[in-house]
Amino acid sequence: MPKRWNKEQFASADTLLGANHIRVRCIDGVTRMGRIKGKIKKRSWIREGDTLIVVPWSFQDEKCDILYRYLPPQVEWLRKNHYI
């Protein structure tokens, strides 16, 4: 779950831009350019339509870091329990 005190939020992957960058649509309605952190880059592939946890940058609101990718069963559970 996103930590609200750390400004984390849900997002959906829209477009793969290459070079570890993805255009994401955040839950607050803003489209940002997301950067895949090295920890995530080595562990999982992110595809268009995936549900993610992102943290917007404090000094550039149009960019963010991608922290986590949810698997399809996890997304189904989140929708069933009205988190997204």
Backbone torsions as a table, in degrees:
resi	resn	phi	psi	omega
1	MET	NA	142.6	178.2
2	PRO	-67.3	140.3	177.7
3	LYS	-89.7	108.1	-175.5
4	ARG	-63.1	-35.4	-179.4
5	TRP	-68.7	-17.8	178.7
6	ASN	-100.4	9.8	179.4
7	LYS	63.6	26.3	176.2
8	GLU	-81.1	149.4	-179.9
9	GLN	-152.7	164.6	176.9
10	PHE	-77.2	151.3	175.2
11	ALA	-151.5	163.3	177.0
12	SER	-122.2	134.9	-179.8
13	ALA	-73.8	124.6	179.7
14	ASP	-98.7	-59.6	-172.9
15	THR	-134.1	134.3	174.3
16	LEU	-84.4	122.9	-175.9
17	LEU	-101.1	-13.3	-178.0
18	GLY	90.5	165.7	179.1
19	ALA	54.4	42.7	176.5
20	ASN	64.6	25.9	177.3
21	HIS	-120.3	141.1	-179.5
22	ILE	-138.2	137.2	173.0
23	ARG	-81.3	121.8	-177.6
24	VAL	-120.6	148.3	175.4
25	ARG	-108.0	113.1	-175.6
26	CYS	-82.3	163.7	-177.2
27	ILE	-67.8	-22.0	178.6
28	ASP	-83.7	3.8	175.3
29	GLY	92.7	-0.7	-178.7
30	VAL	-95.4	136.4	174.1
31	THR	-93.7	123.5	-176.5
32	ARG	-124.3	161.3	171.7
33	MET	-93.8	117.8	-177.3
34	GLY	-97.6	142.7	177.2
35	ARG	-109.7	128.6	178.5
36	ILE	-80.2	119.8	178.5
37	LYS	-70.1	154.8	-176.4
38	GLY	-58.8	-34.1	179.5
39	LYS	-62.0	-40.8	-179.6
40	ILE	-80.1	-37.3	-175.0
41	LYS	-56.5	-38.7	-176.8
42	LYS	-80.9	-21.5	-171.9
43	ARG	-95.9	-38.5	-172.7
44	SER	-144.1	152.8	175.7
45	TRP	-91.5	138.8	176.8
46	ILE	-110.0	129.1	-179.0
47	ARG	-118.9	165.7	178.0
48	GLU	-61.6	136.5	179.8
49	GLY	93.2	-7.8	179.3
50	ASP	-70.3	148.6	175.7
51	THR	-92.9	132.6	-172.3
52	LEU	-130.4	164.1	165.8
53	ILE	-109.6	127.5	-179.1
54	VAL	-127.1	159.3	174.9
55	VAL	-126.5	112.9	177.0
56	PRO	-63.9	145.1	177.4
57	TRP	-69.5	144.9	-178.2
58	SER	-75.8	-25.4	-175.6
59	PHE	-104.4	-13.6	173.4
60	GLN	-138.1	107.1	-174.3
61	ASP	-71.8	-18.2	-178.0
62	GLU	-86.7	5.7	178.0
63	LYS	-128.5	156.9	-179.5
64	CYS	-154.2	165.7	174.1
65	ASP	-105.6	138.1	177.8
66	ILE	-93.4	124.2	-176.2
67	LEU	-102.6	-33.5	-171.6
68	TYR	-155.1	145.4	174.6
69	ARG	-116.7	128.8	177.8
70	TYR	-84.7	143.2	174.3
71	LEU	-82.0	158.9	-178.4
72	PRO	-54.0	-42.2	177.5
73	PRO	-64.4	-33.3	178.3
74	GLN	-67.7	-40.2	178.5
75	VAL	-64.5	-40.3	177.7
76	GLU	-61.6	-42.2	177.7
77	TRP	-64.2	-41.2	178.7
78	LEU	-62.5	-41.6	179.4
79	ARG	-68.4	-39.6	-179.5
80	LYS	-63.5	-35.1	-179.4
81	ASN	-97.2	14.3	172.4
82	HIS	61.1	35.7	173.6
83	TYR	-85.6	-29.8	175.5
84	ILE	-130.9	NA	NA
